[in-house]
Amino acid sequence: MKVHEKANIIQTQIDQFDKFPIEFYLQKPEIVARDLIGKLLVRVAGEHIYTGMIAETEAYLAEGDLASHSAVGQTKRNSAMFETGGILYVYQIYGLHFCANAVTEQSGRGSAVLLRAVQPIIGIEQMKINRNKITSNQLSDGPAKLCQAFQIGMGDNRKSLMGDEIFIAKYQDFLDDKIEYTPRIGITKSAELLLRFKIKK
């Protein structure tokens, strides 16, 4: 199959998704984090397309949240958080792994939603290759695993979530009684805040 034919096929697939508009991301992070549960993360990387249902998120607030990267003010590392919502904020941890966030609210606020876990749907075989042949149920059940499976890295920092390379689309809606609200994981500051959202098992 010729390159342009593959590109046309991928574009046809992309056009079938119902992307969230920028207005969705201009809400408070805790609202976005909760409403992202059950929605589709879509990533196009070269000739590969990956999709998965978002199963776990964490909100990081612009105010009163010492665990948020924005709590120290704007820096070179976290500057994407202070832009208008609807872009990706990617950062590196331990010098090895990446984490992806959806920036929320208006410019200057400094809030975002960490994508913690996704249930793979499309592109699973390539995800296994990306994740060094890890089994399907562990492909993207953590923020760093998710980025590795979906080929998300620092080059994706600040990318628009309304574009065609990476975006979030409507899929399933979960009622409140199907979602678990808990403290966030792996933090010591503002640890009491119930800002982690996940599908109940």
Backbone as a printed PyTorch tensor [residue, N CA C, xyz], in Angstrom:
tensor([[[  0.8460,  -1.1990,   0.0000],
         [  0.0000,   0.0000,   0.0000],
         [  0.8840,   1.2540,   0.0000]],

        [[  0.5360,   2.2020,  -0.8450],
         [  1.3160,   3.4180,  -0.9590],
         [  1.1250,   4.3050,   0.2640]],

        [[  2.1140,   5.1740,   0.5010],
         [  2.1060,   6.0330,   1.6850],
         [  0.8610,   6.9030,   1.7330]],

        [[  0.5010,   7.5090,   0.5990],
         [ -0.6670,   8.4060,   0.6020],
         [ -1.9570,   7.6460,   0.8420]],

        [[ -2.0020,   6.3750,   0.4280],
         [ -3.1890,   5.5620,   0.6600],
         [ -3.3400,   5.2590,   2.1480]],

        [[ -2.2060,   4.9560,   2.8100],
         [ -2.2270,   4.7240,   4.2560],
         [ -2.6630,   5.9830,   4.9910]],

        [[ -2.1500,   7.1220,   4.5360],
         [ -2.5070,   8.3920,   5.1710],
         [ -3.9990,   8.6690,   5.0400]],

        [[ -4.5660,   8.3480,   3.8870],
         [ -6.0010,   8.5660,   3.6750],
         [ -6.8360,   7.6740,   4.5690]],

        [[ -6.3740,   6.4400,   4.7670],
         [ -7.0830,   5.5040,   5.6350],
         [ -7.0720,   6.0110,   7.0740]],

        [[ -5.9000,   6.4590,   7.5310],
         [ -5.7840,   6.9720,   8.8960],
         [ -6.6500,   8.2080,   9.0750]],

        [[ -6.6620,   9.1060,   8.0720],
         [ -7.4750,  10.3200,   8.1820],
         [ -8.9580,   9.9730,   8.2410]],

        [[ -9.3590,   8.9520,   7.4980],
         [-10.7540,   8.5110,   7.5410],
         [-11.1120,   8.0130,   8.9370]],

        [[-10.1830,   7.2730,   9.5580],
         [-10.4030,   6.7990,  10.9220],
         [-10.5140,   7.9700,  11.8990]],

        [[ -9.6260,   8.9430,  11.7520],
         [ -9.6210,  10.1060,  12.6410],
         [-10.9450,  10.8610,  12.5520]],

        [[-11.4450,  11.0170,  11.3430],
         [-12.6730,  11.7840,  11.1140],
         [-13.9040,  11.1480,  11.7520]],

        [[-13.8000,   9.8720,  12.1050],
         [-14.9330,   9.1820,  12.7120],
         [-15.0810,   9.4890,  14.2030]],

        [[-14.0420,  10.0410,  14.8120],
         [-14.0890,  10.3430,  16.2360],
         [-14.7240,  11.7030,  16.4920]],

        [[-15.4140,  11.8070,  17.6210],
         [-16.0550,  13.0580,  18.0310],
         [-15.1800,  13.7240,  19.0890]],

        [[-14.2820,  14.5890,  18.6490],
         [-13.3160,  15.2320,  19.5460],
         [-14.0080,  16.2220,  20.4830]],

        [[-13.4300,  16.3830,  21.6530],
         [-13.9100,  17.4150,  22.5620],
         [-13.4320,  18.7810,  22.0710]],

        [[-14.2930,  19.7850,  22.1040],
         [-13.8920,  21.1400,  21.7120],
         [-13.0950,  21.7960,  22.8330]],

        [[-12.4920,  22.9080,  22.5260],
         [-11.6620,  23.5910,  23.5140],
         [-12.4590,  23.9970,  24.7510]],

        [[-13.7430,  24.2900,  24.5960],
         [-14.5600,  24.7100,  25.7340],
         [-14.5650,  23.6620,  26.8530]],

        [[-14.4710,  22.4060,  26.4750],
         [-14.4440,  21.3320,  27.4720],
         [-13.2410,  21.4990,  28.4030]],

        [[-12.1010,  21.8430,  27.8370],
         [-10.8630,  21.9390,  28.6080],
         [-10.7420,  23.2360,  29.4040]],

        [[-11.6140,  24.1940,  29.1570],
         [-11.5520,  25.4660,  29.8800],
         [-12.2450,  25.4010,  31.2350]],

        [[-12.7480,  24.2320,  31.5800],
         [-13.3730,  24.0300,  32.8860],
         [-12.3110,  23.7550,  33.9530]],

        [[-12.7540,  23.6940,  35.1990],
         [-11.8460,  23.3830,  36.3020],
         [-11.3130,  21.9550,  36.1460]],

        [[-10.0730,  21.7180,  36.5630],
         [ -9.4530,  20.4090,  36.3360],
         [-10.1920,  19.2380,  36.9680]],

        [[-10.8000,  19.4580,  38.1470],
         [-11.5170,  18.3600,  38.7830],
         [-12.7500,  17.9470,  37.9800]],

        [[-13.3580,  18.8910,  37.2780],
         [-14.5070,  18.5760,  36.4250],
         [-14.0400,  17.8140,  35.1860]],

        [[-12.9740,  18.3050,  34.5720],
         [-12.4270,  17.6370,  33.3890],
         [-11.9430,  16.2370,  33.7350]],

        [[-11.2480,  16.0980,  34.8690],
         [-10.7130,  14.7950,  35.2730],
         [-11.8190,  13.7740,  35.4500]],

        [[-12.9090,  14.1910,  36.0720],
         [-14.0230,  13.2700,  36.2830],
         [-14.6910,  12.9130,  34.9520]],

        [[-14.8940,  13.9180,  34.0880],
         [-15.6090,  13.6840,  32.8380],
         [-14.7690,  12.9560,  31.7910]],

        [[-13.4610,  12.8970,  31.9790],
         [-12.6070,  12.1530,  31.0460],
         [-12.7140,  10.6470,  31.2350]],

        [[-13.2260,  10.2170,  32.3840],
         [-13.3780,   8.7880,  32.6150],
         [-14.3640,   8.2120,  31.6020]],

        [[-13.9200,   7.1850,  30.8930],
         [-14.7570,   6.5560,  29.8840],
         [-14.5860,   7.1200,  28.4850]],

        [[-13.7590,   8.1670,  28.3480],
         [-13.5490,   8.7660,  27.0300],
         [-12.3290,   8.1440,  26.3450]],

        [[-12.1950,   8.4040,  25.0560],
         [-11.1470,   7.7780,  24.2610],
         [ -9.9230,   8.6790,  24.1020]],

        [[ -8.7610,   8.1470,  24.4280],
         [ -7.5070,   8.7900,  24.0700],
         [ -7.1160,   8.2380,  22.7000]],

        [[ -6.8610,   9.1280,  21.7550],
         [ -6.5010,   8.7260,  20.3970],
         [ -5.1430,   9.3200,  20.0500]],

        [[ -4.2680,   8.4680,  19.5440],
         [ -2.9100,   8.9080,  19.2010],
         [ -2.5430,   8.3670,  17.8250]],

        [[ -2.0960,   9.2580,  16.9480],
         [ -1.6020,   8.8660,  15.6380],
         [ -0.1070,   9.1330,  15.6060]],

        [[  0.6690,   8.0760,  15.3550],
         [  2.1310,   8.1980,  15.2950],
         [  2.6050,   7.4850,  14.0380]],

        [[  2.9350,   8.2700,  13.0290],
         [  3.3290,   7.6670,  11.7600],
         [  2.1680,   6.9130,  11.1530]],

        [[  2.3810,   5.6410,  10.8400],
         [  1.3190,   4.8200,  10.2520],
         [  0.5140,   4.0720,  11.3070]],

        [[  0.7890,   4.3500,  12.5560],
         [  0.0940,   3.6620,  13.6480],
         [ -0.9630,   4.5750,  14.2750]],

        [[ -2.0890,   3.9660,  14.6280],
         [ -3.1200,   4.6780,  15.3680],
         [ -3.4560,   3.8570,  16.6020]],

        [[ -3.4760,   4.5410,  17.7530],
         [ -3.7550,   3.8860,  19.0220],
         [ -4.9850,   4.5310,  19.6510]],

        [[ -5.8380,   3.7060,  20.2370],
         [ -6.9340,   4.2550,  21.0230],
         [ -7.0860,   3.4400,  22.3030]],

        [[ -7.6230,   4.0890,  23.3140],
         [ -7.8920,   3.4060,  24.5710],
         [ -8.8740,   4.2060,  25.3930]],

        [[ -9.6350,   3.5170,  26.2250],
         [-10.6010,   4.1950,  27.0910],
         [ -9.9150,   4.6560,  28.3660]],

        [[-10.0500,   5.9370,  28.6710],
         [ -9.4360,   6.4980,  29.8750],
         [-10.1300,   5.9200,  31.1010]],

        [[ -9.3450,   5.2900,  31.9740],
         [ -9.8980,   4.5960,  33.1400],
         [ -9.5060,   5.2380,  34.4600]],

        [[ -8.5140,   6.1420,  34.4210],
         [ -8.0510,   6.7650,  35.6690],
         [ -7.3800,   8.0990,  35.3680]],

        [[ -7.7240,   9.1100,  36.1680],
         [ -7.1420,  10.4420,  36.0090],
         [ -6.8520,  11.0450,  37.3760]],

        [[ -6.0550,  12.1090,  37.3830],
         [ -5.8340,  12.9120,  38.5940],
         [ -5.8760,  14.3820,  38.2240]],

        [[ -6.5880,  15.1610,  39.0080],
         [ -6.6620,  16.6050,  38.7880],
         [ -5.5800,  17.3050,  39.6000]],

        [[ -4.9770,  18.3310,  39.0110],
         [ -3.9850,  19.1730,  39.6990],
         [ -4.4430,  20.6250,  39.5710]],

        [[ -4.6990,  21.2240,  40.7270],
         [ -5.3780,  22.5110,  40.7910],
         [ -4.4270,  23.6990,  40.6750]],

        [[ -5.0020,  24.8300,  40.2640],
         [ -4.2230,  26.0640,  40.1440],
         [ -4.0140,  26.7300,  41.4950]],

        [[ -4.8870,  26.4390,  42.4620],
         [ -4.8060,  27.0820,  43.7740],
         [ -5.0150,  26.0530,  44.8760]],

        [[ -4.3020,  26.2200,  45.9770],
         [ -4.4860,  25.3670,  47.1410],
         [ -4.0680,  23.9280,  46.9360]],

        [[ -3.1520,  23.6950,  46.0230],
         [ -2.7060,  22.3360,  45.7260],
         [ -1.1820,  22.3080,  45.6630]],

        [[ -0.5680,  21.9410,  46.7660],
         [  0.8940,  21.9580,  46.8410],
         [  1.5410,  20.8280,  46.0450]],

        [[  0.7470,  19.8500,  45.6240],
         [  1.2900,  18.7480,  44.8240],
         [  1.3550,  19.1030,  43.3410]],

        [[  0.7000,  20.1700,  42.9540],
         [  0.6890,  20.5600,  41.5440],
         [  2.0340,  21.1620,  41.1460]],

        [[  2.4730,  20.8670,  39.9320],
         [  3.7150,  21.4580,  39.4350],
         [  3.6370,  22.9790,  39.3990]],

        [[  2.4280,  23.5100,  39.2950],
         [  2.2600,  24.9600,  39.1910],
         [  2.3520,  25.6750,  40.5350]],

        [[  2.4140,  24.9160,  41.6180],
         [  2.4340,  25.5160,  42.9530],
         [  3.6660,  26.4010,  43.1760]],

        [[  4.7480,  26.1270,  42.4660],
         [  5.9880,  26.9060,  42.6160],
         [  6.0150,  28.1130,  41.6870]],

        [[  4.9490,  28.3020,  40.9200],
         [  4.9350,  29.3580,  39.9230],
         [  5.3900,  28.8270,  38.5760]],

        [[  5.3500,  29.6840,  37.5870],
         [  5.6950,  29.2510,  36.2370],
         [  7.1950,  29.0620,  36.0800]],

        [[  7.5900,  27.9210,  35.5230],
         [  8.9880,  27.6060,  35.2450],
         [  9.0990,  27.1110,  33.8030]],

        [[ 10.3110,  26.8720,  33.3690],
         [ 10.5070,  26.3380,  32.0090],
         [  9.8400,  24.9750,  31.8810]],

        [[  9.9340,  24.1640,  32.9320],
         [  9.3820,  22.8130,  32.8780],
         [  7.8580,  22.8040,  32.8100]],

        [[  7.2120,  23.6460,  33.6430],
         [  5.7520,  23.5660,  33.7580],
         [  5.0120,  24.6290,  32.9510]],

        [[  5.7020,  25.3600,  32.1090],
         [  5.0880,  26.5150,  31.4410],
         [  3.8630,  26.1510,  30.6040]],

        [[  3.8120,  24.9350,  30.0890],
         [  2.6400,  24.5180,  29.3070],
         [  1.3710,  24.5410,  30.1490]],

        [[  1.5050,  24.3190,  31.4620],
         [  0.3400,  24.3300,  32.3560],
         [ -0.3260,  25.6970,  32.4140]],

        [[  0.4360,  26.7390,  32.1190],
         [ -0.0710,  28.1040,  32.2320],
         [ -0.6380,  28.6350,  30.9190]],

        [[ -0.6670,  27.7960,  29.9040],
         [ -1.2680,  28.1980,  28.6410],
         [ -2.7630,  27.8820,  28.6650]],

        [[ -3.4630,  28.3250,  27.6480],
         [ -4.9050,  28.0750,  27.5680],
         [ -5.1680,  26.5770,  27.4740]],

        [[ -6.1860,  26.1080,  28.1860],
         [ -6.5140,  24.6930,  28.1890],
         [ -6.7510,  24.1340,  26.7970]],

        [[ -6.5640,  22.8050,  26.6980],
         [ -6.7570,  22.1570,  25.4110],
         [ -5.4670,  21.7670,  24.7280]],

        [[ -4.3550,  21.8390,  25.4720],
         [ -3.0760,  21.3620,  24.9480],
         [ -2.5380,  20.2760,  25.8750]],

        [[ -1.5060,  19.5980,  25.4100],
         [ -0.8810,  18.5430,  26.1920],
         [  0.2980,  19.1040,  26.9850]],

        [[  0.4030,  18.7010,  28.2340],
         [  1.5680,  19.0180,  29.0650],
         [  2.2700,  17.6980,  29.3440]],

        [[  3.4580,  17.5420,  28.7820],
         [  4.2410,  16.3210,  28.9680],
         [  5.4890,  16.6540,  29.7750]],

        [[  5.7670,  15.8480,  30.7860],
         [  6.9960,  16.0380,  31.5520],
         [  7.6880,  14.6970,  31.7660]],

        [[  8.9680,  14.7820,  32.0720],
         [  9.7780,  13.5790,  32.2510],
         [ 10.0120,  13.3170,  33.7310]],

        [[  9.9970,  12.0410,  34.1110],
         [ 10.2790,  11.6510,  35.4940],
         [ 11.4420,  10.6690,  35.5240]],

        [[ 12.2790,  10.8130,  36.5350],
         [ 13.4360,   9.9400,  36.7400],
         [ 14.3830,   9.9380,  35.5400]],

        [[ 14.2670,  10.9340,  34.6770],
         [ 15.1380,  11.0240,  33.5220],
         [ 14.8830,   9.9710,  32.4690]],

        [[ 13.8040,   9.2040,  32.6230],
         [ 13.5440,   8.0720,  31.7270],
         [ 12.1420,   8.0700,  31.1340]],

        [[ 11.1490,   8.2980,  31.9820],
         [  9.7600,   8.1000,  31.5940],
         [  9.0200,   9.4270,  31.4280]],

        [[  7.8660,   9.3540,  30.7520],
         [  7.0810,  10.5500,  30.4990],
         [  5.6750,  10.4000,  31.0730]],

        [[  5.0720,  11.5260,  31.4050],
         [  3.6900,  11.5720,  31.8620],
         [  2.9560,  12.6210,  31.0320]],

        [[  1.7000,  12.3250,  30.6920],
         [  0.9160,  13.2210,  29.8330],
         [ -0.2740,  13.7860,  30.5860]],

        [[ -0.5070,  15.0780,  30.3990],
         [ -1.5960,  15.7940,  31.0700],
         [ -2.3690,  16.6320,  30.0720]],

        [[ -3.6590,  16.7710,  30.3210],
         [ -4.4780,  17.7130,  29.5640],
         [ -4.5320,  19.0170,  30.3450]],

        [[ -4.0620,  20.0960,  29.7380],
         [ -4.0830,  21.4120,  30.3950],
         [ -5.5200,  21.9270,  30.4130]],

        [[ -5.8990,  22.5470,  31.5280],
         [ -7.2710,  23.0300,  31.6950],
         [ -7.3030,  24.5210,  32.0500]],

        [[ -8.4790,  25.0770,  32.0100],
         [ -8.7740,  26.4660,  32.3710],
         [ -8.1390,  27.4780,  31.4130]],

        [[ -8.2600,  28.7240,  31.7870],
         [ -7.7710,  29.8170,  30.9530],
         [ -6.2660,  30.0220,  31.1170]],

        [[ -5.6910,  30.7380,  30.1940],
         [ -4.2670,  31.0530,  30.2380],
         [ -3.8960,  31.7230,  31.5570]],

        [[ -2.7500,  31.3230,  32.1150],
         [ -2.2640,  31.9180,  33.3460],
         [ -2.6780,  31.1920,  34.6060]],

        [[ -3.5690,  30.2080,  34.5130],
         [ -4.0740,  29.5280,  35.7060],
         [ -3.0990,  28.4910,  36.2480]],

        [[ -2.6100,  27.5870,  35.4150],
         [ -1.6760,  26.5650,  35.8890],
         [ -2.3670,  25.3360,  36.4370]],

        [[ -3.2580,  24.7350,  35.6590],
         [ -3.9440,  23.5260,  36.1050],
         [ -3.9570,  22.4970,  34.9870]],

        [[ -4.0630,  21.2270,  35.3770],
         [ -4.0170,  20.1570,  34.3810],
         [ -4.5900,  18.8710,  34.9610]],

        [[ -4.8040,  17.9010,  34.0760],
         [ -5.3010,  16.5800,  34.4610],
         [ -4.3150,  15.5330,  33.9800]],

        [[ -3.7790,  14.7730,  34.9160],
         [ -2.8590,  13.6910,  34.5790],
         [ -3.6480,  12.4890,  34.0690]],

        [[ -3.2450,  11.9610,  32.9130],
         [ -3.8420,  10.7380,  32.3870],
         [ -3.1060,   9.5660,  33.0150]],

        [[ -3.7670,   8.8690,  33.9300],
         [ -3.0800,   7.8380,  34.7110],
         [ -3.1750,   6.4390,  34.1210]],

        [[ -4.3030,   6.1040,  33.5270],
         [ -4.4670,   4.7500,  33.0010],
         [ -5.4800,   4.7280,  31.8750]],

        [[ -5.2090,   3.8760,  30.8950],
         [ -6.0670,   3.7190,  29.7330],
         [ -6.2370,   2.2320,  29.4400]],

        [[ -7.4380,   1.8380,  29.0690],
         [ -7.7060,   0.4580,  28.6550],
         [ -7.5740,   0.3870,  27.1400]],

        [[ -6.5500,  -0.3110,  26.6130],
         [ -6.2810,  -0.3330,  25.1660],
         [ -7.4420,  -0.9000,  24.3510]],

        [[ -7.6610,  -0.3200,  23.1730],
         [ -8.7150,  -0.7940,  22.2690],
         [ -8.1480,  -1.0730,  20.8790]],

        [[ -7.5450,  -0.0730,  20.2680],
         [ -6.9780,  -0.2180,  18.9230],
         [ -5.4570,  -0.0420,  19.0020]],

        [[ -4.7400,  -0.8690,  18.2280],
         [ -3.2790,  -0.7640,  18.1770],
         [ -2.5730,  -1.5740,  19.2390]],

        [[ -3.2460,  -2.5750,  19.7790],
         [ -2.7050,  -3.3360,  20.9090],
         [ -1.4110,  -4.0660,  20.5520]],

        [[ -1.3540,  -4.6550,  19.3800],
         [ -0.1420,  -5.4090,  19.0080],
         [  1.0790,  -4.5030,  18.9190]],

        [[  0.8940,  -3.2970,  18.3740],
         [  2.0150,  -2.3580,  18.3160],
         [  2.3410,  -1.8200,  19.7010]],

        [[  1.3200,  -1.6500,  20.5480],
         [  1.5690,  -1.2350,  21.9260],
         [  2.4600,  -2.2530,  22.6380]],

        [[  2.2250,  -3.5310,  22.3840],
         [  3.0500,  -4.5720,  23.0030],
         [  4.5010,  -4.4290,  22.5920]],

        [[  4.7090,  -4.0910,  21.3250],
         [  6.0820,  -3.8630,  20.8430],
         [  6.6820,  -2.6420,  21.5310]],

        [[  5.8920,  -1.5710,  21.6090],
         [  6.3590,  -0.3470,  22.2710],
         [  6.7030,  -0.5870,  23.7310]],

        [[  5.9760,  -1.5020,  24.3580],
         [  6.1530,  -1.7950,  25.7830],
         [  7.0050,  -3.0390,  26.0180]],

        [[  7.7890,  -3.4120,  25.0090],
         [  8.6990,  -4.5560,  25.1460],
         [  7.9630,  -5.8560,  25.4720]],

        [[  6.8600,  -6.0750,  24.7230],
         [  6.0990,  -7.3250,  24.7840],
         [  5.4030,  -7.5650,  26.1220]],

        [[  5.0620,  -6.4880,  26.8210],
         [  4.2920,  -6.6180,  28.0550],
         [  2.8930,  -7.1260,  27.7170]],

        [[  2.2870,  -7.9150,  28.5950],
         [  0.9500,  -8.4540,  28.3540],
         [ -0.0960,  -7.3420,  28.2970]],

        [[ -1.2130,  -7.6180,  27.6300],
         [ -2.2230,  -6.6060,  27.3250],
         [ -2.7600,  -5.8720,  28.5470]],

        [[ -2.9950,  -6.5900,  29.6500],
         [ -3.6160,  -5.9390,  30.8110],
         [ -2.6560,  -5.0310,  31.5660]],

        [[ -1.3970,  -4.9730,  31.1420],
         [ -0.4260,  -4.0930,  31.7900],
         [  0.1590,  -3.0710,  30.8210]],

        [[ -0.4170,  -2.9710,  29.6540],
         [  0.1580,  -2.1100,  28.6250],
         [  0.1430,  -0.6340,  29.0050]],

        [[ -0.9590,  -0.1830,  29.5920],
         [ -1.1050,   1.2590,  29.8380],
         [ -1.8540,   1.5240,  31.1310]],

        [[ -1.5360,   0.7450,  32.1710],
         [ -2.2180,   0.8910,  33.4600],
         [ -1.4540,   1.7740,  34.4330]],

        [[ -0.6540,   2.6780,  33.9140],
         [  0.0650,   3.6720,  34.7050],
         [  0.4640,   4.8070,  33.7790]],

        [[  0.7330,   5.9920,  34.3050],
         [  0.9920,   7.1580,  33.4370],
         [  2.2220,   7.0110,  32.5420]],

        [[  3.3050,   6.4380,  33.0590],
         [  4.4990,   6.2400,  32.2330],
         [  4.2890,   5.1170,  31.2250]],

        [[  3.6080,   4.0540,  31.6540],
         [  3.3020,   2.9480,  30.7460],
         [  2.4280,   3.4320,  29.5990]],

        [[  1.4550,   4.2610,  29.9330],
         [  0.5480,   4.8280,  28.9390],
         [  1.3360,   5.5870,  27.8630]],

        [[  2.2440,   6.4290,  28.2910],
         [  3.0230,   7.2220,  27.3380],
         [  3.8990,   6.3370,  26.4610]],

        [[  4.4880,   5.3030,  27.0390],
         [  5.3230,   4.3980,  26.2550],
         [  4.4710,   3.6280,  25.2480]],

        [[  3.3270,   3.1200,  25.6770],
         [  2.4510,   2.3550,  24.7900],
         [  1.9390,   3.2020,  23.6350]],

        [[  1.5910,   4.4680,  23.9260],
         [  1.0030,   5.3610,  22.9310],
         [  2.0420,   6.2170,  22.2050]],

        [[  3.3220,   5.9720,  22.4510],
         [  4.4130,   6.7330,  21.8220],
         [  4.2880,   8.2390,  22.0700]],

        [[  4.0900,   8.5910,  23.3320],
         [  4.0070,   9.9940,  23.7300],
         [  5.3040,  10.3840,  24.4350]],

        [[  5.9310,  11.4580,  23.9820],
         [  7.1810,  11.9120,  24.5860],
         [  7.2480,  13.4210,  24.6570]],

        [[  8.4260,  13.9450,  24.9570],
         [  8.5780,  15.3920,  25.1200],
         [  8.2680,  16.1620,  23.8510]],

        [[  8.4120,  15.5220,  22.7090],
         [  8.0730,  16.1810,  21.4560],
         [  6.5970,  16.4890,  21.3270]],

        [[  5.7950,  15.9090,  22.2030],
         [  4.3470,  16.1510,  22.1720],
         [  3.9100,  17.2350,  23.1470]],

        [[  4.8470,  17.7580,  23.9370],
         [  4.5110,  18.8340,  24.8650],
         [  3.9490,  20.0250,  24.1040]],

        [[  2.8290,  20.5420,  24.5850],
         [  2.1350,  21.6990,  24.0150],
         [  1.3180,  21.3800,  22.7560]],

        [[  1.2550,  20.1410,  22.3470],
         [  0.4470,  19.8290,  21.1690],
         [ -1.0320,  20.0330,  21.4740]],

        [[ -1.7510,  20.5320,  20.4810],
         [ -3.1780,  20.7890,  20.6510],
         [ -3.9480,  19.4770,  20.7500]],

        [[ -4.8850,  19.4210,  21.6760],
         [ -5.7630,  18.2660,  21.8010],
         [ -6.9510,  18.3780,  20.8590]],

        [[ -6.9550,  19.3930,  20.0140],
         [ -7.9610,  19.5010,  18.9600],
         [ -7.3880,  19.1220,  17.6000]],

        [[ -6.1100,  18.7570,  17.5570],
         [ -5.4680,  18.3840,  16.3050],
         [ -5.7200,  16.9230,  15.9550]],

        [[ -4.9290,  16.4130,  15.0070],
         [ -5.1090,  15.0390,  14.5500],
         [ -4.0300,  14.0830,  15.0530]],

        [[ -3.0040,  14.5920,  15.7500],
         [ -1.9410,  13.7080,  16.2320],
         [ -2.2830,  13.0640,  17.5630]],

        [[ -2.9150,  13.8330,  18.4270],
         [ -3.3350,  13.3010,  19.7240],
         [ -4.5410,  14.0980,  20.2090]],

        [[ -5.5830,  13.3770,  20.6070],
         [ -6.7940,  14.0610,  21.0550],
         [ -7.6360,  13.1120,  21.9020]],

        [[ -8.6660,  13.6660,  22.5120],
         [ -9.5890,  12.8820,  23.3290],
         [-10.9750,  13.0130,  22.7140]],

        [[-11.6660,  11.8690,  22.5880],
         [-12.9650,  11.8390,  21.9180],
         [-14.0370,  11.2560,  22.8340]],

        [[-15.2670,  11.5780,  22.5370],
         [-16.3960,  11.0610,  23.3080],
         [-16.5260,   9.5540,  23.0960]],

        [[-16.9520,   8.8520,  24.1370],
         [-17.0720,   7.4040,  24.0370],
         [-18.1350,   6.8750,  24.9890]],

        [[-17.7910,   6.7440,  26.2780],
         [-18.7480,   6.2590,  27.2600],
         [-18.9050,   7.2710,  28.3900]],

        [[-20.1020,   7.3040,  28.9730],
         [-20.3740,   8.1330,  30.1430],
         [-20.6270,   7.2220,  31.3370]],

        [[-19.9830,   7.5290,  32.4500],
         [-20.1600,   6.7490,  33.6660],
         [-20.8750,   7.5850,  34.7220]],

        [[-21.8770,   7.0100,  35.3490],
         [-22.5600,   7.6810,  36.4530],
         [-21.6320,   7.7370,  37.6540]],

        [[-21.9320,   8.6480,  38.5850],
         [-21.0770,   8.8400,  39.7530],
         [-20.8890,   7.5650,  40.5720]],

        [[-21.9220,   6.7250,  40.6310],
         [-21.7930,   5.5130,  41.4480],
         [-20.8880,   4.4650,  40.8160]],

        [[-20.4270,   4.7200,  39.5960],
         [-19.5010,   3.8150,  38.9170],
         [-18.0680,   4.3370,  38.9310]],

        [[-17.8860,   5.5180,  39.5570],
         [-16.5630,   6.1380,  39.6100],
         [-16.0990,   6.2560,  41.0520]],

        [[-14.8490,   5.9030,  41.2790],
         [-14.2560,   5.9680,  42.6170],
         [-13.4630,   7.2660,  42.7510]],

        [[-13.6750,   7.9720,  43.8600],
         [-12.9770,   9.2300,  44.1520],
         [-12.0100,   8.9570,  45.2990]],

        [[-10.7120,   9.1340,  45.0930],
         [ -9.7260,   8.8050,  46.1230],
         [ -8.6290,   9.8680,  46.1630]],

        [[ -7.7720,   9.8320,  47.1810],
         [ -6.5780,  10.6850,  47.1690],
         [ -5.6570,  10.2810,  46.0160]],

        [[ -4.8100,  11.1960,  45.5910],
         [ -3.8710,  10.9100,  44.5140],
         [ -2.7320,  10.0090,  44.9880]],

        [[ -2.0280,   9.4310,  44.0420],
         [ -0.9940,   8.4350,  44.3370],
         [  0.3980,   9.0580,  44.2430]],

        [[  1.2800,   8.6400,  45.1400],
         [  2.6950,   9.0060,  45.0390],
         [  3.0200,  10.4430,  45.3710]],

        [[  2.1850,  11.0960,  46.1580],
         [  2.4640,  12.4750,  46.5620],
         [  2.4400,  12.5690,  48.0840]],

        [[  3.0750,  13.5970,  48.6100],
         [  3.0710,  13.8170,  50.0580],
         [  2.3860,  15.1320,  50.4170]],

        [[  2.3670,  16.0820,  49.4860],
         [  1.7400,  17.3770,  49.7300],
         [  0.2990,  17.3690,  49.2140]],

        [[ -0.5850,  18.0270,  49.9550],
         [ -2.0140,  18.0780,  49.5980],
         [ -2.5550,  16.6790,  49.3230]],

        [[ -2.0510,  15.7200,  50.0680],
         [ -2.4070,  14.3160,  49.8420],
         [ -3.8340,  13.9890,  50.2540]],

        [[ -4.4490,  14.8800,  51.0230],
         [ -5.8030,  14.6080,  51.4990],
         [ -6.8860,  14.9060,  50.4570]],

        [[ -6.5270,  15.6080,  49.3990],
         [ -7.5140,  16.0010,  48.3970],
         [ -7.9700,  14.7990,  47.5680]],

        [[ -9.2820,  14.6700,  47.4250],
         [ -9.8380,  13.5470,  46.6620],
         [ -9.9230,  13.9340,  45.1870]],

        [[ -8.7820,  13.8600,  44.5180],
         [ -8.6870,  14.3350,  43.1440],
         [ -8.2600,  13.2450,  42.1630]],

        [[ -8.3410,  11.9960,  42.6000],
         [ -8.0800,  10.8520,  41.7150],
         [ -9.4200,  10.2150,  41.3680]],

        [[ -9.6230,   9.9910,  40.0720],
         [-10.8840,   9.4480,  39.5940],
         [-10.6000,   8.1770,  38.8130]],

        [[-11.3490,   7.1100,  39.1240],
         [-11.1250,   5.8390,  38.4080],
         [-12.4110,   5.0430,  38.3520]],

        [[-12.4800,   4.1550,  37.3510],
         [-13.6410,   3.2850,  37.2200],
         [-13.6300,   2.2660,  38.3450]],

        [[-14.7580,   2.1130,  39.0130],
         [-14.8410,   1.1140,  40.0770],
         [-14.7570,  -0.2870,  39.4950]],

        [[-14.0670,  -1.1750,  40.1900],
         [-13.9490,  -2.5600,  39.7510],
         [-15.0810,  -3.3910,  40.3290]]])
